[in-house]
Amino acid sequence: MRASRERGFSLIEVLVAFAILAVALATLSSAFGTGLRGTRTAELRLRAVDLAENLLAEAGRAAPLKPGVQTGAADGLRWRLEVAPWQDNVAEHVPPAPGVALDALRASVTVGWGSRPGQSVNLHTLRIMPRPRSGAPR
């Protein structure tokens, strides 16, 4: 009668299989973490752009737009709105009606969410408006 040999895995083969599995799981875990960080950054950037667009849209609605700086925080985001005269000849770009003088103000808003470079969004716009008549407050 022949002796039957049972076939199975040796201890070395099992250890090599576990090592390969550990490397694969570590790689997948790292990729998953990178994806989550990218998603979080994209969400913050989207919220920052939305806030910046809203700030620019609302600038000058409640009261006339005037040069100056405003700052604030909302929803975990910091913002800074700066309004300054635009240093260009507005009449070259937007011909006014006869007898109307135009001024242009440049509104710039920066919304940030962290301390590292690249963790902010900057948007700019121009607002063109009739120049107040002499003697009228600005």
Helices and strands as residue ranges (DSSP letters): H 11-58, E 68-74, E 77-85, H 90-93, E 102-112, E 120-130
